[in-house]
Amino acid sequence: MATGVYGPHGDVQKSAFIDELHAVAAASSPKWLILGDFNLIYRAADKSNDRLNRRLMRKFKGALDAMRLRELDLQGRKFTWSNEQQNQTMSRINRFFCLEGWDATFPSAILQPLPSSILDHCPLLLLGAADFPRCSTFRFEAFWPRMDGFYEVVQAAWEVPTIPNDPMRRLHIKLERTAKALKR
């Protein structure tokens, strides 16, 4: 069983939405998956600035714990939404949560971000079969250069010494290291 959600924007409505999630969870099957735009975060790390509503964060985290929901790991991306303004705010409000029964049925499920140049939300793709290979393609995110510490991460990864004498191999190694550092 899967439930799609689109969480409200206002704080009062968000609180009522969290209460409603409890009712839906009580009526769900053990193999429940709930996904969508929650318009809520439960960790400070899920937002690119410190403008946080800690009361709602605690309530959301408490609800997730009470419902015994586990978040599916998102591969290769930290944030799923951007306000796309000059002073950019990013957050992770698009999520997939599951109960243990769903997790046991699909233990190798992989949640991947998809590229999008026309949306302020990042589309997510859930792969549930064990034979799907993980996407190892590097995708440069246009917002990275505007993030604090971007150039330092690139410089640190680029300056690690390489042993091969072949210039193309050295370039490949440096680009690979930089890509891994940026994903982190």
Backbone as numpy.savetxt, mean C-alpha at the origin, in Angstrom:
# Nx Ny Nz CAx CAy CAz Cx Cy Cz
-16.30 -14.98 0.16 -17.15 -13.81 0.16 -16.25 -12.57 0.16
-16.61 -11.60 -0.65 -15.85 -10.34 -0.71 -16.80 -9.16 -0.57
-16.34 -8.14 0.13 -17.10 -6.92 0.32 -16.26 -5.75 -0.15
-16.82 -4.94 -1.04 -16.15 -3.73 -1.50 -16.67 -2.53 -0.73
-15.77 -1.63 -0.35 -16.18 -0.45 0.42 -15.64 0.82 -0.21
-16.37 1.89 0.04 -15.89 3.23 -0.27 -16.20 4.06 0.97
-15.17 4.33 1.76 -15.34 5.02 3.03 -15.68 6.49 2.85
-16.44 7.04 3.77 -16.83 8.45 3.70 -15.66 9.38 4.01
-15.85 10.67 3.71 -14.80 11.67 3.92 -14.87 12.35 5.28
-16.05 12.61 5.81 -16.20 13.35 7.06 -15.88 12.49 8.28
-15.33 13.13 9.33 -14.93 12.41 10.53 -16.11 11.72 11.22
-17.26 12.38 11.30 -18.43 11.78 11.95 -18.89 10.56 11.15
-18.92 10.70 9.83 -19.32 9.58 8.98 -18.30 8.45 9.03
-17.02 8.79 9.15 -15.99 7.75 9.25 -16.18 6.92 10.51
-16.52 7.56 11.60 -16.76 6.84 12.85 -17.95 5.89 12.70
-19.03 6.36 12.07 -20.20 5.51 11.83 -19.85 4.37 10.86
-19.00 4.65 9.89 -18.55 3.64 8.93 -17.80 2.51 9.64
-16.93 2.87 10.57 -16.18 1.87 11.34 -17.15 1.00 12.14
-18.16 1.63 12.76 -19.17 0.86 13.50 -19.93 -0.09 12.57
-20.22 0.37 11.36 -20.94 -0.47 10.40 -20.09 -1.66 9.96
-18.77 -1.46 9.86 -17.89 -2.57 9.51 -18.02 -3.72 10.50
-18.19 -3.40 11.79 -18.38 -4.43 12.81 -19.60 -5.29 12.50
-20.69 -4.66 12.11 -21.93 -5.38 11.82 -21.75 -6.28 10.59
-21.08 -5.77 9.57 -20.84 -6.56 8.37 -19.93 -7.74 8.69
-18.91 -7.50 9.49 -17.97 -8.56 9.86 -18.66 -9.67 10.63
-19.59 -9.31 11.51 -20.29 -10.32 12.32 -21.12 -11.25 11.44
-21.60 -10.76 10.29 -22.44 -11.57 9.41 -21.65 -12.23 8.29
-20.34 -12.07 8.27 -19.54 -12.59 7.17 -19.12 -14.02 7.39
-18.66 -14.64 6.31 -18.16 -16.02 6.39 -16.72 -16.00 6.86
-16.19 -17.17 7.26 -14.78 -17.23 7.69 -13.79 -16.91 6.55
-14.27 -17.00 5.31 -13.41 -16.72 4.16 -13.73 -15.36 3.58
-13.71 -14.35 4.44 -14.13 -13.01 4.06 -12.96 -12.15 3.63
-13.15 -11.40 2.55 -12.19 -10.42 2.06 -12.93 -9.10 1.97
-12.37 -8.06 2.54 -12.97 -6.73 2.45 -11.94 -5.80 1.84
-12.34 -5.06 0.82 -11.39 -4.28 0.04 -12.01 -2.97 -0.41
-11.16 -2.02 -0.71 -11.62 -0.77 -1.28 -10.90 0.44 -0.75
-11.55 1.57 -0.96 -11.05 2.86 -0.50 -11.69 3.13 0.86
-10.93 2.91 1.92 -11.45 3.07 3.27 -11.45 4.55 3.71
-10.68 5.39 3.04 -10.52 6.79 3.43 -10.10 6.91 4.90
-9.38 5.92 5.38 -8.87 5.87 6.75 -7.47 5.27 6.74
-6.68 5.66 7.71 -5.39 5.01 7.94 -5.37 4.54 9.39
-4.51 3.57 9.68 -4.39 3.11 11.07 -2.96 3.17 11.59
-2.04 3.66 10.75 -0.65 3.85 11.16 -0.18 5.19 10.64
0.65 5.87 11.41 1.20 7.16 10.97 2.03 7.00 9.70
2.67 5.87 9.52 3.50 5.62 8.34 2.68 5.55 7.06
1.36 5.47 7.19 0.49 5.39 6.02 0.14 6.75 5.44
0.80 7.80 5.94 0.55 9.15 5.42 1.88 9.87 5.31
2.02 10.71 4.29 3.30 11.36 4.02 3.54 12.61 4.85
2.58 13.02 5.65 2.80 14.16 6.53 2.28 13.82 7.93
2.39 14.76 8.86 1.98 14.46 10.24 0.62 15.04 10.60
-0.19 15.38 9.61 -1.56 15.83 9.88 -2.43 14.58 10.02
-2.51 14.09 11.27 -3.16 12.81 11.56 -4.32 13.00 12.52
-5.36 12.22 12.32 -6.46 12.16 13.27 -6.25 10.88 14.08
-5.50 11.00 15.14 -5.11 9.81 15.91 -6.31 9.11 16.56
-7.36 9.86 16.89 -8.56 9.25 17.47 -9.20 8.28 16.46
-9.34 8.72 15.21 -9.91 7.84 14.19 -8.95 6.70 13.85
-7.66 6.98 13.87 -6.68 5.92 13.62 -6.81 4.82 14.66
-6.91 5.21 15.94 -7.05 4.21 17.03 -8.36 3.43 16.89
-9.43 4.14 16.54 -10.72 3.47 16.39 -10.67 2.46 15.24
-10.09 2.86 14.12 -9.97 1.97 12.97 -9.10 0.76 13.30
-7.95 1.00 13.94 -7.05 -0.11 14.32 -7.75 -1.04 15.32
-8.47 -0.48 16.28 -9.21 -1.29 17.24 -10.27 -2.14 16.57
-10.95 -1.57 15.58 -11.97 -2.33 14.84 -11.34 -3.47 14.05
-10.21 -3.20 13.39 -9.53 -4.25 12.63 -9.10 -5.39 13.56
-8.57 -5.03 14.72 -8.15 -6.05 15.70 -9.35 -6.84 16.22
-10.43 -6.14 16.54 -11.63 -6.81 17.08 -12.25 -7.75 16.05
-12.18 -7.37 14.77 -12.74 -8.21 13.71 -11.75 -9.29 13.26
-10.53 -9.24 13.81 -9.46 -10.18 13.46 -9.11 -10.13 11.97
-9.10 -8.91 11.43 -8.75 -8.72 10.02 -7.25 -8.53 9.88
-6.70 -9.15 8.86 -5.28 -9.03 8.54 -5.17 -8.35 7.18
-4.26 -7.38 7.08 -4.08 -6.68 5.82 -3.18 -7.49 4.90
-3.58 -7.56 3.63 -2.72 -8.19 2.63 -1.61 -7.21 2.30
-0.39 -7.72 2.20 0.76 -6.87 1.92 0.70 -6.36 0.49
0.95 -5.09 0.32 1.02 -4.48 -1.00 2.48 -4.50 -1.44
2.74 -5.11 -2.58 4.10 -5.25 -3.08 4.54 -4.02 -3.87
5.66 -3.41 -3.50 6.30 -2.40 -4.32 5.74 -0.99 -4.29
4.90 -0.68 -3.33 4.37 0.68 -3.25 3.94 0.96 -1.82
4.21 2.17 -1.35 3.85 2.53 0.02 2.50 3.23 0.09
2.25 4.16 -0.84 1.02 4.95 -0.81 0.12 4.59 -1.99
-1.20 4.76 -1.80 -2.15 4.42 -2.86 -2.97 5.62 -3.33
-2.75 6.78 -2.73 -3.52 7.98 -3.09 -2.62 9.20 -2.96
-2.89 10.18 -3.82 -2.17 11.45 -3.77 -3.16 12.58 -4.05
-2.99 13.70 -3.36 -3.86 14.84 -3.65 -3.39 15.59 -4.90
-2.26 15.20 -5.45 -1.72 15.73 -6.71 -1.63 17.26 -6.73
-1.23 17.84 -5.62 -1.07 19.27 -5.54 0.40 19.61 -5.34
0.72 20.88 -5.38 2.10 21.34 -5.24 2.72 20.83 -3.92
2.03 21.05 -2.81 2.46 20.55 -1.51 1.78 19.20 -1.30
2.36 18.18 -1.90 1.70 16.89 -2.05 1.50 16.13 -0.73
0.31 15.59 -0.56 0.00 14.67 0.53 -0.30 13.32 -0.11
0.30 12.28 0.43 0.05 10.92 -0.05 -0.35 10.08 1.15
-1.20 9.09 0.90 -1.57 8.18 1.97 -1.95 6.83 1.40
-2.04 5.87 2.29 -2.44 4.52 1.89 -3.85 4.29 2.43
-4.84 4.59 1.60 -6.23 4.44 2.03 -6.93 3.31 1.28
-6.33 2.82 0.21 -6.88 1.68 -0.53 -6.25 0.42 0.04
-7.10 -0.51 0.48 -6.57 -1.66 1.21 -7.38 -2.92 0.94
-6.75 -4.06 1.22 -7.40 -5.36 1.20 -7.17 -5.99 2.57
-8.24 -6.37 3.25 -8.15 -7.07 4.53 -8.84 -8.42 4.38
-8.40 -9.40 5.17 -9.04 -10.72 5.11 -9.09 -11.35 6.50
-9.98 -12.32 6.62 -10.03 -13.16 7.81 -9.11 -14.35 7.60
-8.81 -15.07 8.68 -7.88 -16.19 8.60 -8.32 -17.25 7.60
-9.62 -17.49 7.49 -10.13 -18.51 6.56 -9.79 -18.17 5.11
-9.92 -16.90 4.75 -9.59 -16.49 3.40 -8.08 -16.62 3.19
-7.33 -16.19 4.16 -5.88 -16.24 4.11 -5.39 -17.69 3.96
-6.03 -18.61 4.65 -5.64 -20.03 4.57 -5.98 -20.61 3.21
-7.07 -20.15 2.60 -7.48 -20.65 1.29 -6.57 -20.12 0.19
-6.09 -18.90 0.34 -5.24 -18.26 -0.67 -3.92 -17.80 -0.03
-3.11 -18.73 0.47 -1.90 -18.32 1.19 -0.86 -17.62 0.33
-0.91 -17.83 -0.97 0.09 -17.21 -1.84 -0.45 -16.00 -2.58
-1.54 -15.44 -2.11 -2.12 -14.26 -2.77 -1.13 -13.11 -2.74
-1.08 -12.38 -3.85 -0.17 -11.25 -3.99 -0.99 -10.03 -4.39
-0.77 -8.93 -3.70 -1.44 -7.68 -4.02 -0.43 -6.75 -4.67
-0.72 -6.34 -5.90 0.23 -5.52 -6.66 -0.40 -4.21 -7.08
0.39 -3.14 -7.12 -0.11 -1.86 -7.66 -0.04 -1.89 -9.18
-0.96 -1.20 -9.80 -0.94 -1.05 -11.25 -0.65 0.42 -11.57
0.00 0.67 -12.68 0.29 2.06 -13.04 -0.98 2.78 -13.49
-1.04 4.06 -13.23 -2.14 4.88 -13.70 -1.70 6.33 -13.75
-1.92 6.95 -14.89 -1.56 8.36 -15.01 -2.79 9.26 -14.98
-3.98 8.67 -14.89 -5.19 9.48 -14.92 -5.97 9.48 -13.61
-5.55 8.68 -12.64 -6.26 8.59 -11.37 -5.43 9.14 -10.23
-6.09 9.66 -9.18 -5.35 10.04 -7.99 -5.19 8.85 -7.05
-5.88 7.75 -7.35 -5.73 6.49 -6.61 -4.93 5.51 -7.44
-4.20 4.65 -6.77 -3.45 3.61 -7.44 -4.34 2.37 -7.56
-4.61 1.90 -8.78 -5.37 0.65 -8.90 -4.56 -0.51 -8.32
-5.24 -1.45 -7.68 -4.58 -2.61 -7.08 -5.08 -3.88 -7.75
-4.18 -4.82 -7.93 -4.51 -6.11 -8.55 -4.18 -7.22 -7.56
-5.17 -8.06 -7.28 -4.98 -9.19 -6.39 -4.81 -10.44 -7.22
-3.68 -11.09 -7.06 -3.39 -12.35 -7.74 -3.49 -13.45 -6.70
-4.33 -14.45 -6.96 -4.58 -15.46 -5.94 -3.98 -16.81 -6.21
-3.54 -17.08 -7.40 -3.02 -18.41 -7.72 -1.53 -18.49 -7.43
-1.10 -19.68 -7.04 0.31 -19.89 -6.67 1.24 -19.78 -7.87
0.74 -20.05 -9.11 1.67 -20.04 -10.22 1.94 -18.68 -10.82
1.28 -17.63 -10.36 1.55 -16.32 -10.91 2.92 -15.82 -10.45
3.77 -15.45 -11.37 5.07 -14.91 -10.95 4.90 -13.50 -10.40
5.75 -13.17 -9.46 5.74 -11.80 -8.92 6.31 -10.87 -9.97
5.72 -9.73 -10.06 6.19 -8.72 -11.01 7.51 -8.14 -10.48
8.57 -8.30 -11.26 9.85 -7.77 -10.81 10.24 -6.53 -11.62
9.31 -6.04 -12.44 9.58 -4.87 -13.24 9.66 -3.63 -12.35
10.70 -2.84 -12.58 10.84 -1.60 -11.82 10.05 -0.51 -12.52
9.28 0.23 -11.73 8.52 1.37 -12.26 8.89 2.59 -11.45
9.44 3.57 -12.13 9.80 4.81 -11.46 8.54 5.60 -11.17
8.38 6.05 -9.92 7.22 6.84 -9.52 7.56 8.32 -9.67
6.71 9.05 -10.38 6.97 10.45 -10.69 7.08 11.33 -9.45
6.46 10.93 -8.34 6.49 11.76 -7.13 7.77 11.56 -6.33
8.55 10.53 -6.59 9.74 10.25 -5.79 10.70 11.44 -5.70
11.03 12.12 -6.80 12.00 13.22 -6.69 11.54 14.36 -5.77
10.24 14.44 -5.51 9.72 15.49 -4.63 9.72 15.07 -3.16
10.07 13.83 -2.88 10.07 13.35 -1.50 11.40 13.68 -0.82
11.30 13.98 0.47 12.50 14.25 1.25 13.42 13.04 1.22
14.69 13.27 0.97 15.68 12.21 1.02 15.86 11.44 -0.28
15.09 11.77 -1.31 15.18 11.04 -2.58 16.60 11.05 -3.14
17.17 12.24 -3.28 18.50 12.34 -3.89 19.57 11.66 -3.04
19.40 11.69 -1.74 20.36 11.02 -0.86 20.29 9.50 -1.04
19.08 8.96 -1.20 18.92 7.51 -1.42 19.58 7.12 -2.73
19.33 7.89 -3.78 19.93 7.59 -5.09 21.45 7.69 -5.01
21.95 8.74 -4.38 23.40 8.92 -4.29 24.05 7.79 -3.49
23.45 7.42 -2.37 24.02 6.34 -1.54 24.05 5.02 -2.31
22.98 4.72 -3.03 22.94 3.46 -3.80 23.93 3.50 -4.96
24.05 4.64 -5.59 24.91 4.77 -6.76 26.39 4.72 -6.40
26.75 5.20 -5.20 28.16 5.29 -4.83 28.74 3.99 -4.26
27.93 2.96 -4.08 28.46 1.68 -3.60 29.38 1.13 -4.70
30.61 0.77 -4.35 31.56 0.31 -5.36 31.10 -0.98 -6.04
31.44 -1.09 -7.33 31.16 -2.31 -8.09 32.47 -2.90 -8.58
32.52 -4.21 -8.68 33.75 -4.90 -9.04 33.91 -5.14 -10.54
32.86 -5.46 -11.29 33.08 -5.80 -12.71 33.77 -4.68 -13.49
34.64 -5.10 -14.43 35.34 -4.13 -15.28 34.48 -3.68 -16.45
33.53 -4.48 -16.84 32.66 -4.16 -17.96 31.75 -2.99 -17.58
31.83 -1.86 -18.31 31.04 -0.68 -17.95 29.52 -0.92 -17.99
29.07 -1.73 -18.94 27.63 -2.01 -19.02 27.17 -2.84 -17.81
27.99 -3.77 -17.38 27.64 -4.58 -16.20 27.62 -3.70 -14.95
28.61 -2.80 -14.82 28.63 -1.88 -13.69 27.38 -0.99 -13.67
27.02 -0.48 -14.85 25.82 0.35 -14.95 24.57 -0.45 -14.54
24.48 -1.67 -15.02 23.35 -2.53 -14.66 23.26 -2.74 -13.14
24.37 -3.03 -12.52 24.40 -3.26 -11.07 23.99 -1.99 -10.32
24.51 -0.86 -10.74 24.17 0.41 -10.08 22.68 0.73 -10.23
22.14 0.53 -11.41 20.71 0.78 -11.62 19.85 -0.19 -10.79
20.26 -1.43 -10.73 19.53 -2.43 -9.94 19.54 -2.07 -8.45
20.69 -1.68 -7.92 20.81 -1.27 -6.52 19.95 -0.02 -6.23
19.99 0.91 -7.16 19.21 2.15 -6.99 17.71 1.84 -6.99
17.28 0.98 -7.88 15.86 0.59 -7.94 15.42 -0.06 -6.62
16.23 -0.97 -6.09 15.90 -1.62 -4.82 15.84 -0.60 -3.67
16.78 0.33 -3.67 16.80 1.35 -2.61 15.57 2.24 -2.71
15.17 2.60 -3.92 13.99 3.45 -4.08 12.71 2.73 -3.68
12.62 1.45 -3.99 11.43 0.68 -3.59 11.30 0.61 -2.07
12.45 0.51 -1.38 12.42 0.48 0.08 11.92 1.80 0.60
